[in-house]
Amino acid sequence: MSTTPEPEPRAPRPALVFDDPLDQQTSDDTDRGWGERPEGDSAADLKRFLDEKPPHHI
C-alpha cells in the first residue's frame, strides 16, 4: 500500500475580461503620468530646477 498525498485544491483561474481597454484611464492620461509633481513650495521648485538643469547650463 502506498501513501500518496492528496492533491491540493487549485486556485481559481482569473476570468477573462473583454472590456474595451481604451475606455480605461492610464497613467499617461494624467499630469502625474507626464512627470508633473504635486504643488510645492519655492524651495522644492528651486531643487527641481537644479536637478533638471542640463550640465552645459551650469
PDB file of N, CA, C and O in Angstrom:
ATOM      1  N   MET A   1       0.816  -1.177   0.000  1.00  0.00           N
ATOM      2  CA  MET A   1       0.000   0.000   0.000  1.00  0.00           C
ATOM      3  C   MET A   1       0.869   1.254   0.000  1.00  0.00           C
ATOM      4  O   MET A   1       1.765   1.395   0.833  1.00  0.00           O
ATOM      5  N   SER A   2       0.609   2.141  -0.914  1.00  0.00           N
ATOM      6  CA  SER A   2       1.382   3.381  -0.959  1.00  0.00           C
ATOM      7  C   SER A   2       0.562   4.513  -0.353  1.00  0.00           C
ATOM      8  O   SER A   2      -0.669   4.507  -0.379  1.00  0.00           O
ATOM      9  N   THR A   3       1.261   5.444   0.173  1.00  0.00           N
ATOM     10  CA  THR A   3       0.571   6.601   0.771  1.00  0.00           C
ATOM     11  C   THR A   3       0.857   7.825  -0.093  1.00  0.00           C
ATOM     12  O   THR A   3       1.803   8.570   0.166  1.00  0.00           O
ATOM     13  N   THR A   4       0.056   8.023  -1.092  1.00  0.00           N
ATOM     14  CA  THR A   4       0.194   9.206  -1.937  1.00  0.00           C
ATOM     15  C   THR A   4      -0.579  10.361  -1.317  1.00  0.00           C
ATOM     16  O   THR A   4      -1.733  10.213  -0.915  1.00  0.00           O
ATOM     17  N   PRO A   5       0.071  11.504  -1.249  1.00  0.00           N
ATOM     18  CA  PRO A   5      -0.635  12.656  -0.670  1.00  0.00           C
ATOM     19  C   PRO A   5      -1.766  13.096  -1.591  1.00  0.00           C
ATOM     20  O   PRO A   5      -1.673  12.992  -2.814  1.00  0.00           O
ATOM     21  N   GLU A   6      -2.816  13.580  -0.985  1.00  0.00           N
ATOM     22  CA  GLU A   6      -3.956  14.067  -1.762  1.00  0.00           C
ATOM     23  C   GLU A   6      -3.557  15.366  -2.462  1.00  0.00           C
ATOM     24  O   GLU A   6      -2.877  16.204  -1.871  1.00  0.00           O
ATOM     25  N   PRO A   7      -3.969  15.533  -3.696  1.00  0.00           N
ATOM     26  CA  PRO A   7      -3.609  16.777  -4.400  1.00  0.00           C
ATOM     27  C   PRO A   7      -4.268  17.982  -3.735  1.00  0.00           C
ATOM     28  O   PRO A   7      -5.404  17.928  -3.266  1.00  0.00           O
ATOM     29  N   GLU A   8      -3.499  19.073  -3.717  1.00  0.00           N
ATOM     30  CA  GLU A   8      -4.026  20.306  -3.124  1.00  0.00           C
ATOM     31  C   GLU A   8      -5.026  20.932  -4.094  1.00  0.00           C
ATOM     32  O   GLU A   8      -4.858  20.833  -5.310  1.00  0.00           O
ATOM     33  N   PRO A   9      -6.052  21.570  -3.568  1.00  0.00           N
ATOM     34  CA  PRO A   9      -7.018  22.214  -4.473  1.00  0.00           C
ATOM     35  C   PRO A   9      -6.341  23.359  -5.228  1.00  0.00           C
ATOM     36  O   PRO A   9      -5.538  24.099  -4.660  1.00  0.00           O
ATOM     37  N   ARG A  10      -6.668  23.492  -6.487  1.00  0.00           N
ATOM     38  CA  ARG A  10      -6.086  24.540  -7.321  1.00  0.00           C
ATOM     39  C   ARG A  10      -6.788  25.877  -7.062  1.00  0.00           C
ATOM     40  O   ARG A  10      -7.976  25.934  -6.744  1.00  0.00           O
ATOM     41  N   ALA A  11      -6.030  26.912  -7.206  1.00  0.00           N
ATOM     42  CA  ALA A  11      -6.610  28.255  -7.091  1.00  0.00           C
ATOM     43  C   ALA A  11      -7.432  28.525  -8.345  1.00  0.00           C
ATOM     44  O   ALA A  11      -7.054  28.088  -9.432  1.00  0.00           O
ATOM     45  N   PRO A  12      -8.532  29.226  -8.217  1.00  0.00           N
ATOM     46  CA  PRO A  12      -9.331  29.504  -9.416  1.00  0.00           C
ATOM     47  C   PRO A  12      -8.547  30.366 -10.403  1.00  0.00           C
ATOM     48  O   PRO A  12      -7.811  31.270 -10.007  1.00  0.00           O
ATOM     49  N   ARG A  13      -8.713  30.080 -11.667  1.00  0.00           N
ATOM     50  CA  ARG A  13      -8.026  30.837 -12.702  1.00  0.00           C
ATOM     51  C   ARG A  13      -8.686  32.206 -12.849  1.00  0.00           C
ATOM     52  O   ARG A  13      -9.900  32.325 -12.682  1.00  0.00           O
ATOM     53  N   PRO A  14      -7.912  33.226 -13.155  1.00  0.00           N
ATOM     54  CA  PRO A  14      -8.512  34.549 -13.343  1.00  0.00           C
ATOM     55  C   PRO A  14      -9.446  34.540 -14.551  1.00  0.00           C
ATOM     56  O   PRO A  14      -9.178  33.892 -15.562  1.00  0.00           O
ATOM     57  N   ALA A  15     -10.520  35.258 -14.423  1.00  0.00           N
ATOM     58  CA  ALA A  15     -11.509  35.320 -15.503  1.00  0.00           C
ATOM     59  C   ALA A  15     -11.003  36.231 -16.615  1.00  0.00           C
ATOM     60  O   ALA A  15     -10.294  37.204 -16.355  1.00  0.00           O
ATOM     61  N   LEU A  16     -11.359  35.921 -17.822  1.00  0.00           N
ATOM     62  CA  LEU A  16     -11.011  36.773 -18.944  1.00  0.00           C
ATOM     63  C   LEU A  16     -11.916  37.995 -18.937  1.00  0.00           C
ATOM     64  O   LEU A  16     -13.120  37.890 -18.701  1.00  0.00           O
ATOM     65  N   VAL A  17     -11.321  39.155 -19.201  1.00  0.00           N
ATOM     66  CA  VAL A  17     -12.077  40.406 -19.221  1.00  0.00           C
ATOM     67  C   VAL A  17     -12.101  40.897 -20.665  1.00  0.00           C
ATOM     68  O   VAL A  17     -11.051  41.083 -21.280  1.00  0.00           O
ATOM     69  N   PHE A  18     -13.286  41.103 -21.195  1.00  0.00           N
ATOM     70  CA  PHE A  18     -13.433  41.521 -22.575  1.00  0.00           C
ATOM     71  C   PHE A  18     -13.848  42.987 -22.685  1.00  0.00           C
ATOM     72  O   PHE A  18     -14.479  43.373 -23.669  1.00  0.00           O
ATOM     73  N   ASP A  19     -13.504  43.810 -21.690  1.00  0.00           N
ATOM     74  CA  ASP A  19     -13.811  45.238 -21.746  1.00  0.00           C
ATOM     75  C   ASP A  19     -12.919  45.911 -22.782  1.00  0.00           C
ATOM     76  O   ASP A  19     -11.879  45.376 -23.167  1.00  0.00           O
ATOM     77  N   ASP A  20     -13.338  47.077 -23.222  1.00  0.00           N
ATOM     78  CA  ASP A  20     -12.532  47.850 -24.156  1.00  0.00           C
ATOM     79  C   ASP A  20     -11.386  48.502 -23.386  1.00  0.00           C
ATOM     80  O   ASP A  20     -11.645  49.321 -22.503  1.00  0.00           O
ATOM     81  N   PRO A  21     -10.130  48.170 -23.687  1.00  0.00           N
ATOM     82  CA  PRO A  21      -9.017  48.744 -22.925  1.00  0.00           C
ATOM     83  C   PRO A  21      -8.874  50.249 -23.126  1.00  0.00           C
ATOM     84  O   PRO A  21      -8.262  50.922 -22.296  1.00  0.00           O
ATOM     85  N   LEU A  22      -9.421  50.787 -24.204  1.00  0.00           N
ATOM     86  CA  LEU A  22      -9.317  52.220 -24.436  1.00  0.00           C
ATOM     87  C   LEU A  22     -10.282  53.025 -23.576  1.00  0.00           C
ATOM     88  O   LEU A  22     -10.165  54.248 -23.500  1.00  0.00           O
ATOM     89  N   ASP A  23     -11.231  52.359 -22.928  1.00  0.00           N
ATOM     90  CA  ASP A  23     -12.150  53.046 -22.023  1.00  0.00           C
ATOM     91  C   ASP A  23     -11.529  53.283 -20.651  1.00  0.00           C
ATOM     92  O   ASP A  23     -12.074  54.050 -19.857  1.00  0.00           O
ATOM     93  N   GLN A  24     -10.408  52.646 -20.359  1.00  0.00           N
ATOM     94  CA  GLN A  24      -9.779  52.759 -19.044  1.00  0.00           C
ATOM     95  C   GLN A  24      -8.717  53.853 -19.071  1.00  0.00           C
ATOM     96  O   GLN A  24      -8.011  54.021 -20.066  1.00  0.00           O
ATOM     97  N   GLN A  25      -8.610  54.595 -17.969  1.00  0.00           N
ATOM     98  CA  GLN A  25      -7.626  55.665 -17.885  1.00  0.00           C
ATOM     99  C   GLN A  25      -6.263  55.082 -17.522  1.00  0.00           C
ATOM    100  O   GLN A  25      -6.160  54.235 -16.635  1.00  0.00           O
ATOM    101  N   THR A  26      -5.228  55.535 -18.205  1.00  0.00           N
ATOM    102  CA  THR A  26      -3.875  55.099 -17.910  1.00  0.00           C
ATOM    103  C   THR A  26      -3.129  56.237 -17.220  1.00  0.00           C
ATOM    104  O   THR A  26      -3.644  57.349 -17.108  1.00  0.00           O
ATOM    105  N   SER A  27      -1.916  55.951 -16.762  1.00  0.00           N
ATOM    106  CA  SER A  27      -1.141  56.994 -16.095  1.00  0.00           C
ATOM    107  C   SER A  27      -0.744  58.098 -17.070  1.00  0.00           C
ATOM    108  O   SER A  27      -0.515  59.230 -16.644  1.00  0.00           O
ATOM    109  N   ASP A  28      -0.656  57.802 -18.367  1.00  0.00           N
ATOM    110  CA  ASP A  28      -0.330  58.832 -19.350  1.00  0.00           C
ATOM    111  C   ASP A  28      -1.471  59.824 -19.548  1.00  0.00           C
ATOM    112  O   ASP A  28      -1.257  60.913 -20.081  1.00  0.00           O
ATOM    113  N   ASP A  29      -2.671  59.463 -19.128  1.00  0.00           N
ATOM    114  CA  ASP A  29      -3.819  60.362 -19.261  1.00  0.00           C
ATOM    115  C   ASP A  29      -3.852  61.421 -18.173  1.00  0.00           C
ATOM    116  O   ASP A  29      -4.710  62.303 -18.201  1.00  0.00           O
ATOM    117  N   THR A  30      -2.942  61.354 -17.223  1.00  0.00           N
ATOM    118  CA  THR A  30      -2.936  62.298 -16.110  1.00  0.00           C
ATOM    119  C   THR A  30      -1.662  63.137 -16.146  1.00  0.00           C
ATOM    120  O   THR A  30      -0.688  62.763 -16.799  1.00  0.00           O
ATOM    121  N   ASP A  31      -1.667  64.268 -15.447  1.00  0.00           N
ATOM    122  CA  ASP A  31      -0.468  65.099 -15.365  1.00  0.00           C
ATOM    123  C   ASP A  31       0.663  64.350 -14.673  1.00  0.00           C
ATOM    124  O   ASP A  31       1.831  64.513 -15.028  1.00  0.00           O
ATOM    125  N   ARG A  32       0.319  63.533 -13.691  1.00  0.00           N
ATOM    126  CA  ARG A  32       1.341  62.790 -12.951  1.00  0.00           C
ATOM    127  C   ARG A  32       2.066  61.809 -13.882  1.00  0.00           C
ATOM    128  O   ARG A  32       3.261  61.565 -13.713  1.00  0.00           O
ATOM    129  N   GLY A  33       1.355  61.253 -14.853  1.00  0.00           N
ATOM    130  CA  GLY A  33       1.967  60.334 -15.794  1.00  0.00           C
ATOM    131  C   GLY A  33       2.973  61.000 -16.714  1.00  0.00           C
ATOM    132  O   GLY A  33       3.838  60.329 -17.278  1.00  0.00           O
ATOM    133  N   TRP A  34       2.870  62.296 -16.867  1.00  0.00           N
ATOM    134  CA  TRP A  34       3.796  63.052 -17.698  1.00  0.00           C
ATOM    135  C   TRP A  34       4.917  63.681 -16.875  1.00  0.00           C
ATOM    136  O   TRP A  34       5.660  64.519 -17.385  1.00  0.00           O
ATOM    137  N   GLY A  35       5.046  63.291 -15.622  1.00  0.00           N
ATOM    138  CA  GLY A  35       6.152  63.765 -14.810  1.00  0.00           C
ATOM    139  C   GLY A  35       5.839  64.984 -13.974  1.00  0.00           C
ATOM    140  O   GLY A  35       6.727  65.509 -13.302  1.00  0.00           O
ATOM    141  N   GLU A  36       4.605  65.449 -13.995  1.00  0.00           N
ATOM    142  CA  GLU A  36       4.259  66.600 -13.168  1.00  0.00           C
ATOM    143  C   GLU A  36       4.332  66.208 -11.700  1.00  0.00           C
ATOM    144  O   GLU A  36       3.933  65.112 -11.309  1.00  0.00           O
ATOM    145  N   ARG A  37       4.835  67.100 -10.927  1.00  0.00           N
ATOM    146  CA  ARG A  37       4.926  66.857  -9.490  1.00  0.00           C
ATOM    147  C   ARG A  37       3.831  67.634  -8.782  1.00  0.00           C
ATOM    148  O   ARG A  37       3.347  68.644  -9.293  1.00  0.00           O
ATOM    149  N   PRO A  38       3.441  67.160  -7.605  1.00  0.00           N
ATOM    150  CA  PRO A  38       2.423  67.909  -6.867  1.00  0.00           C
ATOM    151  C   PRO A  38       2.939  69.295  -6.481  1.00  0.00           C
ATOM    152  O   PRO A  38       4.145  69.535  -6.417  1.00  0.00           O
ATOM    153  N   GLU A  39       2.005  70.186  -6.228  1.00  0.00           N
ATOM    154  CA  GLU A  39       2.365  71.555  -5.851  1.00  0.00           C
ATOM    155  C   GLU A  39       3.296  71.539  -4.637  1.00  0.00           C
ATOM    156  O   GLU A  39       3.136  70.731  -3.723  1.00  0.00           O
ATOM    157  N   GLY A  40       4.265  72.444  -4.649  1.00  0.00           N
ATOM    158  CA  GLY A  40       5.206  72.514  -3.540  1.00  0.00           C
ATOM    159  C   GLY A  40       5.600  73.947  -3.276  1.00  0.00           C
ATOM    160  O   GLY A  40       5.044  74.878  -3.857  1.00  0.00           O
ATOM    161  N   ASP A  41       6.548  74.111  -2.409  1.00  0.00           N
ATOM    162  CA  ASP A  41       6.997  75.464  -2.072  1.00  0.00           C
ATOM    163  C   ASP A  41       8.118  75.890  -3.010  1.00  0.00           C
ATOM    164  O   ASP A  41       8.528  75.118  -3.876  1.00  0.00           O
ATOM    165  N   SER A  42       8.616  77.109  -2.844  1.00  0.00           N
ATOM    166  CA  SER A  42       9.636  77.637  -3.745  1.00  0.00           C
ATOM    167  C   SER A  42      10.961  76.890  -3.589  1.00  0.00           C
ATOM    168  O   SER A  42      11.719  76.791  -4.554  1.00  0.00           O
ATOM    169  N   ALA A  43      11.257  76.367  -2.411  1.00  0.00           N
ATOM    170  CA  ALA A  43      12.487  75.596  -2.222  1.00  0.00           C
ATOM    171  C   ALA A  43      12.441  74.316  -3.050  1.00  0.00           C
ATOM    172  O   ALA A  43      13.450  73.906  -3.624  1.00  0.00           O
ATOM    173  N   ALA A  44      11.274  73.690  -3.110  1.00  0.00           N
ATOM    174  CA  ALA A  44      11.127  72.478  -3.916  1.00  0.00           C
ATOM    175  C   ALA A  44      11.252  72.824  -5.402  1.00  0.00           C
ATOM    176  O   ALA A  44      11.819  72.047  -6.170  1.00  0.00           O
ATOM    177  N   ASP A  45      10.728  73.983  -5.813  1.00  0.00           N
ATOM    178  CA  ASP A  45      10.855  74.404  -7.208  1.00  0.00           C
ATOM    179  C   ASP A  45      12.317  74.638  -7.578  1.00  0.00           C
ATOM    180  O   ASP A  45      12.753  74.247  -8.660  1.00  0.00           O
ATOM    181  N   LEU A  46      13.077  75.274  -6.685  1.00  0.00           N
ATOM    182  CA  LEU A  46      14.496  75.505  -6.933  1.00  0.00           C
ATOM    183  C   LEU A  46      15.253  74.187  -7.026  1.00  0.00           C
ATOM    184  O   LEU A  46      16.105  74.018  -7.898  1.00  0.00           O
ATOM    185  N   LYS A  47      14.948  73.264  -6.141  1.00  0.00           N
ATOM    186  CA  LYS A  47      15.605  71.957  -6.184  1.00  0.00           C
ATOM    187  C   LYS A  47      15.305  71.251  -7.499  1.00  0.00           C
ATOM    188  O   LYS A  47      16.196  70.658  -8.106  1.00  0.00           O
ATOM    189  N   ARG A  48      14.057  71.315  -7.936  1.00  0.00           N
ATOM    190  CA  ARG A  48      13.689  70.687  -9.211  1.00  0.00           C
ATOM    191  C   ARG A  48      14.424  71.349 -10.367  1.00  0.00           C
ATOM    192  O   ARG A  48      14.914  70.664 -11.264  1.00  0.00           O
ATOM    193  N   PHE A  49      14.503  72.674 -10.354  1.00  0.00           N
ATOM    194  CA  PHE A  49      15.224  73.397 -11.399  1.00  0.00           C
ATOM    195  C   PHE A  49      16.683  72.968 -11.447  1.00  0.00           C
ATOM    196  O   PHE A  49      17.220  72.724 -12.528  1.00  0.00           O
ATOM    197  N   LEU A  50      17.324  72.875 -10.300  1.00  0.00           N
ATOM    198  CA  LEU A  50      18.731  72.495 -10.264  1.00  0.00           C
ATOM    199  C   LEU A  50      18.926  71.028 -10.656  1.00  0.00           C
ATOM    200  O   LEU A  50      19.925  70.684 -11.287  1.00  0.00           O
ATOM    201  N   ASP A  51      17.988  70.171 -10.290  1.00  0.00           N
ATOM    202  CA  ASP A  51      18.093  68.756 -10.650  1.00  0.00           C
ATOM    203  C   ASP A  51      17.921  68.527 -12.147  1.00  0.00           C
ATOM    204  O   ASP A  51      18.541  67.625 -12.712  1.00  0.00           O
ATOM    205  N   GLU A  52      17.089  69.332 -12.789  1.00  0.00           N
ATOM    206  CA  GLU A  52      16.745  69.099 -14.176  1.00  0.00           C
ATOM    207  C   GLU A  52      17.546  69.969 -15.154  1.00  0.00           C
ATOM    208  O   GLU A  52      17.362  69.865 -16.367  1.00  0.00           O
ATOM    209  N   LYS A  53      18.426  70.816 -14.636  1.00  0.00           N
ATOM    210  CA  LYS A  53      19.200  71.697 -15.491  1.00  0.00           C
ATOM    211  C   LYS A  53      20.260  70.883 -16.234  1.00  0.00           C
ATOM    212  O   LYS A  53      20.977  70.098 -15.614  1.00  0.00           O
ATOM    213  N   PRO A  54      20.369  71.058 -17.558  1.00  0.00           N
ATOM    214  CA  PRO A  54      21.390  70.313 -18.297  1.00  0.00           C
ATOM    215  C   PRO A  54      22.792  70.711 -17.842  1.00  0.00           C
ATOM    216  O   PRO A  54      22.987  71.839 -17.390  1.00  0.00           O
ATOM    217  N   PRO A  55      23.767  69.819 -17.949  1.00  0.00           N
ATOM    218  CA  PRO A  55      25.126  70.100 -17.464  1.00  0.00           C
ATOM    219  C   PRO A  55      25.792  71.294 -18.155  1.00  0.00           C
ATOM    220  O   PRO A  55      26.638  71.951 -17.547  1.00  0.00           O
ATOM    221  N   HIS A  56      25.440  71.584 -19.384  1.00  0.00           N
ATOM    222  CA  HIS A  56      26.076  72.705 -20.075  1.00  0.00           C
ATOM    223  C   HIS A  56      25.496  74.054 -19.645  1.00  0.00           C
ATOM    224  O   HIS A  56      25.931  75.084 -20.159  1.00  0.00           O
ATOM    225  N   HIS A  57      24.541  74.087 -18.730  1.00  0.00           N
ATOM    226  CA  HIS A  57      23.955  75.333 -18.218  1.00  0.00           C
ATOM    227  C   HIS A  57      24.456  75.663 -16.829  1.00  0.00           C
ATOM    228  O   HIS A  57      23.872  76.514 -16.158  1.00  0.00           O
ATOM    229  N   ILE A  58      25.501  75.028 -16.381  1.00  0.00           N
ATOM    230  CA  ILE A  58      25.988  75.265 -15.010  1.00  0.00           C
ATOM    231  C   ILE A  58      26.676  76.567 -14.902  1.00  0.00           C
ATOM    232  O   ILE A  58      27.147  76.928 -13.824  1.00  0.00           O
TER     233      ILE A  58
END
